[in-house]
Amino acid sequence: MDKQKVLEQCNAYTRNTLMETLDISYVDVGEDFLVAKMPVTPKVHQPDGVLHGGAMVALAESVGSAACYVFLDTDNFMIRGLEISANHVRSLSEGDVFATAKFIHKGRTTQVWDIKLTDSEGRLISAVKLTTIALPKAV
């Protein structure tokens, strides 16, 4: 795997999308994980000045979906999200939030992802589970 090429491709896919709007970038990839980063600014705050839960879920689904394109056969299958659940355990008002996606289950049809959101010190901000499905592309 050419790490730099994978990250460049993931970041190129974000143009003119929600990921670009939220300033999400892909910053690391390995044999079994993908990491994305989002700056925590007023743009992603809720009214009381902390990171909005919906922004965290958008970050988590973005990194999980991008990981599907890195680790699954997307030439023959399209990937869609089926379910996402998040437990927000700490608030954050500035800095960066990082999301790391790893497989819990890598089935042919469905996949389950463990996505941990952490701050710059590695403290857990949110624990997310994402389920995706691989659907055959029309011939």
Secondary structure in CASP SS format (residue, H / E / C, confidence):
PFRMAT SS
TARGET T0000
AUTHOR 0000-0000-0000
METHOD secondary structure of the structure
MODEL  1
M C 1.00
D C 1.00
K H 1.00
Q H 1.00
K H 1.00
V H 1.00
L H 1.00
E H 1.00
Q H 1.00
C H 1.00
N H 1.00
A H 1.00
Y C 1.00
T C 1.00
R C 1.00
N C 1.00
T C 1.00
L H 1.00
M H 1.00
E H 1.00
T H 1.00
L C 1.00
D C 1.00
I C 1.00
S E 1.00
Y E 1.00
V E 1.00
D E 1.00
V E 1.00
G C 1.00
E C 1.00
D C 1.00
F C 1.00
L E 1.00
V E 1.00
A E 1.00
K E 1.00
M E 1.00
P E 1.00
V E 1.00
T C 1.00
P H 1.00
K H 1.00
V H 1.00
H E 1.00
Q C 1.00
P C 1.00
D C 1.00
G C 1.00
V C 1.00
L E 1.00
H C 1.00
G H 1.00
G H 1.00
A H 1.00
M H 1.00
V H 1.00
A H 1.00
L H 1.00
A H 1.00
E H 1.00
S H 1.00
V H 1.00
G H 1.00
S H 1.00
A H 1.00
A H 1.00
C H 1.00
Y H 1.00
V H 1.00
F H 1.00
L C 1.00
D C 1.00
T C 1.00
D C 1.00
N C 1.00
F E 1.00
M E 1.00
I E 1.00
R E 1.00
G E 1.00
L E 1.00
E E 1.00
I E 1.00
S E 1.00
A E 1.00
N E 1.00
H E 1.00
V C 1.00
R C 1.00
S C 1.00
L C 1.00
S C 1.00
E C 1.00
G E 1.00
D E 1.00
V E 1.00
F E 1.00
A E 1.00
T E 1.00
A E 1.00
K E 1.00
F E 1.00
I E 1.00
H E 1.00
K E 1.00
G C 1.00
R C 1.00
T C 1.00
T E 1.00
Q E 1.00
V E 1.00
W E 1.00
D E 1.00
I E 1.00
K E 1.00
L E 1.00
T E 1.00
D C 1.00
S C 1.00
E C 1.00
G C 1.00
R C 1.00
L E 1.00
I E 1.00
S E 1.00
A E 1.00
V E 1.00
K E 1.00
L E 1.00
T E 1.00
T E 1.00
I E 1.00
A E 1.00
L E 1.00
P E 1.00
K C 1.00
A C 1.00
V C 1.00
END
